[in-house]
Amino acid sequence: MMDWIPVVFVTFKVLVLGAGMYFAIKWHYDKAENGDRGAVLRTGGKMAAVFVLSLLCVVIFAFFLGRMLGLDLSFP
């Protein structure tokens, strides 16, 4: 049972963050309906790239911090 908890929580988190990003980009896209659509799409792409890079930095930081603290992070 405990093995499924991280899977469920990570899946839920990805779905919630993905839906939030989708609706945020859609809201800005609809708001700029009369404006430049290309600029809105570029901004959405930039924000997605910043999010992915930030997530990667957090994962790498957590991995190295765990190694420094002596945690066993090897795959089974």
Secondary structure by P-SEA (a helix, b strand, c coil): cccaaaaaaaaaaaaaaaaaaaaaaaaaaaaaccccaaaaaaaaaaaaaaaaaaaaaaaaaaaaaaaaaccccccc
